Amino acid sequence: MPYYEREDTQPTLILVGNEDRIILGLHHSELLKEKIPNSILYVIEKTGYGFNVEEAEKVNKIIMDFIQDK
């Protein structure tokens, strides 16, 4: 059984830049969100593949909030 179809998945944070065209892109990230139970998808607007550099403060806050909530 693929990992993304497991029912006992731990909380999962999915981050993507809405202009990412290199790896997954928004469409594939939305598919992951549908397949991974207990997942949260954050779309970082006006960023691409390097969203973690382009919006470092915003991304760090999202990650820290996610960790503190779990």
Secondary structure by P-SEA (a helix, b strand, c coil): ccccccccccbbbbbbbccccccccaaaaaaaaaccccbbbbbbcccccccccccaaaaaaaaaaaaaac
